[in-house]
Amino acid sequence: MEPKLDGFCRKFLIKLSPNFVSFVLRSGQVKERPDVAVRFFRWAARQGRYKHGIECYVSLIELLSVSGDLDGVARVFAELRDSGFLMTVSAANSLIKSFGSVGMVEELLWVWRKMKENGIEPSLYTYNFLLNGLVDSMFIESAERVFEVMENGRIGPDIVSYNIMVKGFCKVGKTQKAMEKLRDMETKSVEPDKITYLTLIQSCYGEGDFNSCLGLYREMEEKGLEIPPHAYSLVISGLSKEGKCMEAYAVYASMTRNGYRANVAIYTALIDSYAKCRSIEEAMRLFDRMKDDGFHPDEVTYGAIINGLCKNGRLGEALAHFEHCQNSGVTVNTMIYSSIIDGLGKAGRVDEAEKIFEKMADKGCSRDSYCYNALMDAFTKCGKINEALALFRRMEDEGCDQTVYTFTILIAGLFAEHQNEEALKLWDVMIDKGITPNAASIRALSTGLCLSGKVARACKILDELAPMGIIPDSAVEDMINVLCKAGRIKEACRLADGIVVRGREIPGKIRTILINALRKAGNTDLALKLMHSKIGIGYDRVGSFKKRVKFRTLVESHLMEKIESENLLHRAFDVFLFNSKYEPLLKQGSATKATFSLVRTNTCCSHPLYWESELIGDPW
């Protein structure tokens, strides 16, 4: 290449100048070939009576930074630094922009210092290039200091400056500070634009703050700003994830009114939202509209439709779509398989669910925890606990992650089959694996123990979990509800007393839970009695002490009232044993006894066999 350049320059009498070299380096043909640019730069430097100017170095650095050649940029910068050129405004702006784009912060700050040394006053563009370079290099605190200098100096920040800072805060997860910058703009009479709002909407969406996404979207509407399609997509998707299908549809309707077409992702998000909100008919209408608009549903769309149909009990239609996917070349993913397996299991068609599960590997689809859990749940629901446990072991052998839902399904299934100790062992395995229990797993364990008569053990486990901060607010309520539903009011009251004594909940809240549980269990009389009494929250004075009226007195007083009101007489006998010194052996009643608890009465007592004559009140 070099000999041809020599001949070309002699033939056309071209005299090299820094401006000409800079022009060549900025040309489109050379920009696409950085190696040629470097060779041309070196060739020019060897020509007699020619010397590079600062603009030549700047142009080459800009070209190399765009191509991502950091080593090349560093080499050329070293030459520039040693050349002793005076810095100019245009050169500084270009260098700051180039170094910032590739994260070369030290070089960027060197340019900034040279500007100060040469007495060059930074322009607004210089400040913005510097801010952008620092933000892109994740030096957000340094960018903040530069921004403060702008705010207090002669050249104030503009919309570009604010957008750069908003972008920087969002990049490091400081969305709240980015929102504060948005509010600062309003006080400084700087109007936010669509880039400001889109950046914030993206950040809020990434953090799962979908309400803020909606609020920002509404601000854009109120200000009459153009809303980009991506902003619509994020807001609709966020609202759909939260199950706010009506709000999501309203945004979608606004989008179409403004001349934008929805894409497959937007339709899929809406369909999934309506399906999960049990509005399957609306989901199917959107599915048909999507196809009418010329869009082809993908595997995610079909997954949402099939899952929604299964959840709404329309298994036949779900199977029809499943077959259509298999026949039309649509990828059948694990979500579709798990939905079908779950739907068949809940319909009692466990054998069919198992066949589809086994066929997954043949179809080249790996089984994930959702598929395993769906089949395990089907097995436990129909009493096939051994098959579920075998699947659990197989899951471990095949290297599939066992989730908290896996253990929850099996623990609930084992309790249902009265294999209480096995359920507790599985709970210990889950804890040993480092899997944090969730509300569902705690509910399965605590209610299972309560129904098996091990209320104290359930409370002990809850006490052990409490310091870890993972006890859901509903745990106590679930336990009291399940005991009342099973007609075990005495144990529910004992549990309520134990919780209050431990200081786990305030008496008033437990009292409300117990009233609601009794009402739901159909025991209205006891619920009303508790509501109109001081049981659980009041105190009785015993001498100089006040003693809280325990919940168990509800059962005791109710039993005595029933005996007295319905004249429920019954025969009983007492036995007294004496030693040779005529000292009696006395037992003390249990603390949980409905009547005369903790009272020493006799050696033992009981009742004769039931006879009809016991029900009459004749003298004994």
Secondary structure, 3 states (H helix, E strand, C coil): CHHHHHHHHHHCCCCCCHHHHHHHHHCHHHHCCHHHHHHHHHHHHCCCCCCCCHHHHHHHHHHHHHHCCHHHHHHHHHHHHHHCCCCCHHHHHHHHHHHHHCCCHHHHHHHHHHHHHCCCCCCHHHHHHHHHHHHHCCCHHHHHHHHHHHHHCCCCCCHHHHHHHHHHHHHCCCHHHHHHHHHHHHHCCCCCCHHHHHHHHHHHHHCCCHHHHHHHHHHHHHHCCCCCHHHHHHHHHHHHHCCCHHHHHHHHHHHHHCCCCCCHHHHHHHHHHHHHCCCHHHHHHHHHHHHHCCCCCCHHHHHHHHHHHHHCCCHHHHHHHHHHHHHHCCCCCHHHHHHHHHHHHHCCCHHHHHHHHHHHHHCCCCCCHHHHHHHHHHHHHCCCHHHHHHHHHHHHHCCCCCCHHHHHHHHHHHHHCCCHHHHHHHHHHHHHCCCCCCHHHHHHHHHHHHHCCCHHHHHHHHHHHHHHCCCCCHHHHHHHHHHHHCCCHHHHHHHHHHHHHCCCCCHHHHHHHHHHHHHHCCCHHHHHHHHCCCCCCCEEEECCEEEECCCHHHHHHHHHHHHHHCCCCCCCEEECEECCCCCEECCECCCCCCCCCCCECCCEEECCCCCHHHHCCCCC
